[in-house]
Amino acid sequence: MPYLFGGLVLLNALMLGYYLFIQQPTPTASLQVAQAELTQPITFTNSAKHVPPLIGTKE
């Protein structure tokens, strides 16, 4: 039984090393859409003129 456990641990370490260091990740479609949205400028609307005045101030 310890040999089976050790073999599984070794197999797990090999697979982890393969996926972390050897295989390059391929970006998915949702990741590409999110990256494209981040590089585009964000439209900003100044809404300060629509905010009511503070309570107790005269305007």
N, C-alpha and C positions, 0 to 999 in steps of 0.2 A: 504493500500500500504506500509506503513512503516513496518508492520509485515512481509510482503513478503520479503522486502529488508533485514530486520534483519535476517530472516530465511535463506536466501541465503548466507549472510555473515557468519552466524554460520556454515552452511553446508560447506562452503569453508574453514573455519578455521579447522573444523574437518577432512576434507579430506587432507588438507595440513599437519596437525599433523600426520595423519596416514602414509602418504608417506614419511615424513621426519624422523619419529622416530620409527615407528613400523615395516614397511615393509623394509626388507633388499634388496638392489638392486642386481640383478643378472647380472653378466658381460656378455656382448654380444660377439659374435665371433670376431668381428673387434677389440673390446677392448682387448681381450686375445691375438690376433696377435700383436697388438701394444705394449702390455706389454712384450711379448716374444722378440720382436725386441729390446726393450730398455735394456733388461738384457743381451743380447748377446754382445760380444765385437765388436767394430766397426773397420773395417780394415782401416788402415791409410797408405796413399802413400805420401812420401815426394816428392813434385814436385818442390822443390827449385832449383834443378839442371837444370830444363827445363825453368826457367825464364830467359829472356834475361837480359844482364847487363843494368845498368842505363845509360841514355843518357849522354854523356860527359865523361864516364869512359873508360879507355883502359884496355882491358883484353886479 
